[in-house]
């Protein structure tokens, strides 16, 4: 065995052993329990696999009686989930916006067939012809979100894969400008989920009332329902105390989603199972302001209809009225069966779906309730984990072994042998890939770095036929690596 081989093997083993201490670990639901023991036990029975969850807060409503339970941990420190633990709730406030329309229509402030332009006169583009009812039922023909620049696309891409905030900087003026630039498409009149549509609906109702959206929602719905723990967060410095800490499948803590313009679509809202149980209980029996928003009015699919914000789906001979929510590190579900009077709230602080848990607690058969979905398509998360973990080290090994290599090429490869595993660690779905694979990738990087260091003094600085091109390529490679590293550490 040659000296180079021994050096590479020793360095690889050392790097792999070191990597064991920091290898990615998927979030996992612990045995910790608070609140109603029977409900906690029923919830655990509804969870197929505790892997991918960290903590769950659950409320079950039966004939107006509310029971709550907390399972697992609310944060990395292992603090328990309680009934008053705040969670980021994603799109669940869309039902509040729909109920706000129904309530304002009930008191004569607006009519469902009023146009957006008549309600919010500063919207002057073609979208002004969409009606409030179309906006509330996702039938306006407006897109899900608007990406009007390269910066918007880059922010969305990075937010999806690095657990950032895709709504950063999206204030009310940006939302209004986006609406002004849009023309309802050929799908107007058909259900097509639109965050933009719900956002402009809420802002239009607020403008008509002469208030901000959060103030109007507080006055008309949250305060009458006693939902004092449901709040909008406009920045990371104003997050609720003793809140749940979100997590991705890699265990990374994501940025909170904030953006005042999209508040009516749910962005920036936090709540507790206690608060949302009050909403579900009052809406199910029809006593909540704007409760008739729950009534299905328009067809979506053969099994699903939509009202104002609320969806109603048929499972066999039962109908469940519901909405869910998802951000980079949280999932939520609220639902109820009007026929039985049962309702449920499930909040989770990872990117693993909680909808099947809620449906099973409502006694929907397991095969109809479906399986929990990951935060993004599984193959993407698996591919990132495996490819990024190994590609840097294996590439550097190949570079260091090549006779025609040079120092600039090796330098670039050495940097990426460290950056790629870091990307795999942070961006991969380690609830789908065993974490012990990561130290193996780090071992490859360690071996490659050792071999590159051994050959360094024997390599030319720049052996390319066009030296300037090699310098430019190396500089660009290092710049990209630095940018990605800074983004991961931000």
N, C-alpha and C positions, 0 to 999 in steps of 0.2 A: 504494500500500500504506500503510495507516494506521499511526500510531505504535504503537498497541496490538499490531497484528499483528507488526510488526518486533520489538518487545520479546519477544513470546511465541516467535517463531521463534528468535531469538538465544539466549534462555534454554533453549529446548528442545534446540538443537544442543549447547550447552555441557553441559547435564545428560546428554544421550545420550553424548557423548564421554567425560565423566567416568565414566559407567556402564560403559564398555567395560573399564575397569581392574578392576572388581569384579564383572563379570557372572558368573553361576553357571556352573560347569564340571562336567560329569558326571565321576565317577571313570572311569579308563580303565586297562586292564591294559597295563603297560609291557613292554618287551622284556627287562627284567632277569630273570636266571635263576640259580638255585642248585641244587645237588644233581645228580641223574641227568639228563643231557642228553637221552637218548632219551625218558624219561618226560615231561620238560618239553615236548619237541616234540610228543609224542602228545597231551598235554593242550591245547596251543595248537590243534592240529588239531580237538579236540573242542569248542572254543569258537567259536560262530557269530559273535559280535561282541564284541570286547574292550571296547566301551563298556558302562558300567554295572558293570564289575569294577575293582578296584584291585590286589588281590593274591590269589593262590591258593596253598594248600599242599596237596600231593597225595601220597598213598601208594598203591602198587600191590602187592598180595600175590599171589604165584604159587607154589604148592607150598611154602608156608611161608617163601619168600624175600620180604623186604620191600625195596622201593625207594622213595625219597622224592625230591621235587623241590619247589622254590619258584619261583613266577612272580610278577613284578610287585613292587609296593611294599607294605610292611606299614603305612606311615603316610604322612602328608603330606610328611614330610621326605625321602622317597624311599629309606628304608632297605629292604634286601631282605627278602623272606620266606625264612625258613630252616625246616628240618625241626623245629626246636625252638621255633618262634615260637608263643606261646599265642594261641588264638582263643576267642572266646565261642562255645559250641557249641549253645546253645538246647536243643531237646528230645531230643537224642541220649541224655542220661543216662536217659531213660525205659527204654531197653533194659537199663541197669544195674539199675534198680529191678525190672524183670521178672526179671532173672537173680538178683537178691537173693531174690525170692520162691522161685524154683526151687531155689536153693541151700539156703535155710532149710528148705524142705520136704524136701529130700534128706537133711538131717541130723536131721530130726525135730523141729525147733523149732516149726514150724507145719504146717498142712495147707492145700492150695489151697482146699478147700471150707469152711475156717473163716470165720466172719463177721467183719466189721470190728469189731463191738461186742465180740466175744469176744477179739479181738487187741488192741484199743485201747478199754478199758472206759469211758474218759471220753467216747467218742462215744455219745450216748444217744438221738439222734433216729432217724427212720425209716431213715436211711442205714446204721444199724448192722447191718441185715440183709443188706447186700450182701456177697458172698463175696470173698475175696482174689483168686481166679481171675477173677471178674468185673471187679474193679478193674484187674487187670493186663492184661486184654484189651479194655478200653474198653467193657464190656458191663454196667456197673453201673446205667445209667440216670441217672447224675449228669451235670450240665451241664458244659460245657467250663470255664467259670469262673463265679464267683458275683459278681454286682453287686448289693449289698444296699442301696445308698444313692445319693443324687444325687452325692455326692462320688466314689463308685466309678465311676459312669458318666462324670463329668467327667474324672477321671484317665485312664480308658481312652481316651476320645475324644482328649484332648490328647496322650497318649502315642503314639497311632497316627499323629497328623498332625504332631507336633512332635518325634518321636524321643525321647520321654521313657521313664520306667520304669513300666510299668503295674502292676508287682508291688510298688511301694514300700509299706512298712508291713505287708506280708502275712506275718506271722510264724506260728509253729506254732499259737499260740492262735487267731489269726484263721482259719486253715484248719480247725481243729477246730470252731470256732463255725459256720463255713460248712457243714461236713458235718452238724452238728446241726440246721441249719435246712432241710436239703434232704430231699425225698422222692423216691426213684428213680422216674422217670417211666414212661410206658407203653412206652418203648423199652428197658426193661431186658431183657437177653438178646440185644439187637442191638448191633452195633458202632457206637458213636458216640463219637468222640474226646473225651476228657475230661482236661484238665490237673488239675482238682480230684480226679478219681478216682485218678490216678497219684500225686498229692501225698499224699493220705490213706493210700494203700497204703504208701508209703515211711515215712511217719511212724508208721503202725501197726506195721510190722515193727521200727522202731527202738524204739518204746515197749515192745514185747514183749521186746526184747533188753536193755532198760534202758540204752540209749545214745541219743545224737543220731543223726540220719540220716547225716551226713557221717562220723561215727566208725564206724558199723556198715558203711557202704560201703567205707571204707578198709580195715577189718579183714578183711572177707570177700571183697572182689573186687579193689580197686585194688592193695593191697599184694601179694597173690599173683600178680597179672598184671604186676607191675613198672611200674604206671602212676603214676609219681611226679610227673608233670607235670599230672595231672588234679586240679584243686582247686576248692573252692567259695569264691567271693568274696562277702562279706556287705556290702561297702561300697566306694565309689569310691576310698577311701584304701588299699585292700588289693589293687589290681589287679596282675597279674603284671608283672614287669619285662620290657622289650623285647617287649611284646605287640603284636599287630596292633591297628590303630586302625580302628574301624568307620566306615562312611559310608553315607549315604542317597543316593538318586538325585540329590539336589540338591548332594551333596558335603558335607552337614552331618555333623558328628561326633555320634552319638547318645549318650544316657546308657546306661551298662551296666544290664542287668536284674539286680536283686537282690531277694530276698525269701525269707527262710529257710524259711518254711512251704511254699513250692513248690519246694524244692531237689530233691525226688525226681522232679519233673516236668521238671527241667533248669535251673531258674532259678538263675543265679549261677555256673554251672559253666564253667570254661575248660579247654582241653586243647590238645594238639599232634597233628600227624599221626603222629608216632612213637608216642605213647601209644595213640591210637585204632587204629593199625595192629596193635598188640599185642592189643588187644581183638578186632578182627575176625579176625585169624589164629587165635587160640585158640578163639574161638566157632565158627568155620567147621569146625574139625577136632574140636570137642567136648571140648577140654581145659580150657576156662575154667570156673571155678566157676559153676554154674547154667546151663551151656551149653544144656541142653534147653529153656530159655525160647525158643530160636529156633524150635522145632518148631511149625508151624502147627496150631492146634487148632480154630479157629472161622472160619466164613465171614464175609467182609465184603462183597465183591462177587463177580461171576463169575470175576474174574481174581485177586482178592486174598483172602488169609486172614491171620489174626493169631494169634500165640502169646502169650507173656507179654512185652509191650513190642515185640517184633520183628514186622514185617509181612513177608509173602512174596507177591510179585506174579509172575504168569506173563507172559512176553514170548515169544510163539510157543511153541517147545518148551523154553524155558528158564525157570527159576524163580530170582528174585533175592530174597534175604532182606535187609531193609534198615530203616533209619530215617533221618529227616532232622531238621533243626532250623533255626529262624529266630528272630532277634531284630531290633531296629530297624536294626542295621547289620551283621549277620553271617548267613551261611548255611552249613549243614554237611550232609554226607551220608556215611553209612557203609553198605556193602552187600557181599554176597558171594554167589557161586554155589557151592553145596555140591557140585554134580556135577563142576565143573571145578577146584575148589580156588582159584579166583580171588577176590580181594577188593579193595576200594577204599575210600579215605577222601579226601574233598574238602572243604576248608575255604576259605571266602571271606570277605573283610572288607567286603562291601557288602550291600545289601538285594536283590541280584540272585540268583536261584536257581542252585544248582550241581548239582541232581539230574541234568540231562541230561548233564553232563560226566562224572559218575561212571558212569552207565549206558553211555555210549559207550566209556569206558575198560574196561568189562566186556564190550565187543563186542556190546552190544545195538544192533540196527540203528537208524540215525539217526531214521527216521520213527517208530519205536516209543519212542525215548528222549524225544521231545518237545522243547519249547523252554524256555529259562530264563524263569521268571516274575519280574515286578517285585515290589517289596516290598508294593505294594498295587495294586488294579485300575488299569490304565493310564489309563483315562478320567478317574479321579479326580485322579491326579497331573498329567495334562495340563490338566485344567480348572482346578485350583488355580494352576498356573504361568501360564496365559494370562489367566484372569479377574483374579487378584489383581495381576498385573503392570500391567494397563491400566486397571482400573476406577477406581482412585484419581485418577489424572491426568485421565482423561476426565471423570469426575464433577466435579472441581474446575474444569475448563475451562467446563463447562456452568454451574456455579454462578457463576463470575466474570463470565460473559457476560450473565447474567440481569439485567434492569433492576431487578427487585424484590428483589434480594438484600440482605443486611445483613452486618455484621462477624462476628456470632456464627456464622452459617451458613458464611461463608468460612473462619473460623478452624477450625471442625470439618472442613471439606473439605480445608484445607491440611494438617492433621495426618494425615488418612487418605491423602492423596496421597503421604505418606512411609511410612506404616505398611503400606499395601497392597503396594507393591513389595517391602518387606522380608519380608512374609509369603510373597509369591510366590517370592522368592529362596530362602528357607529351606525352604518346604514343597512347592514344585513338584517334579515329576519331570523334571529337566533331562537325563535320559538318553533321554527320549521327546520333548522339546521343544528346539529349537535355542537355545542360550544367548544368541545375539545378539538374540533378541526382547526380552530383559529391558532392555537399554539403550533400546530404543524406548519401552517403558513408562515408563522414567525420564525420557525426553525429554518425554513427555506431562505428567508430573508437574511437570517444570521449567517448561514453558510455562504450566501452570495456576498455579503459585506466582508466577511473574513477573506474570501478568495480574492475579492477586488483589492483589498488592502495589501494582500501578499504580492499581487502582481503590479501594484501601483508604480513602484520606482522603475520598473522595466518598460513602462508604456510611454509612448510619445504623448505630448500634450494634445496635439490635434493632427490626426492622421488622415483627414478627409481630403479628397481631390480638390474640393472647394472649401477652404478653411473658413471663410466668412459664413458659409451656409451652416457649417457645424456649430459655430459660435452662436448664430441666431437661433438655431433649433434648441441648443442647450439653454440659452437664456429664456426662450419661450417656455420650455418644459419646466424650468425652475420657477418661473413666474406663476404658472398654473398650479404647480404643487404648493407654492406658498399661499396662494389665494384660497385653495381648498382647505389647507391646514388652518388658516386664520378663520375661515367660515365655520369649521368644525369646533374650534375652540371658543368662538364668540358666545 
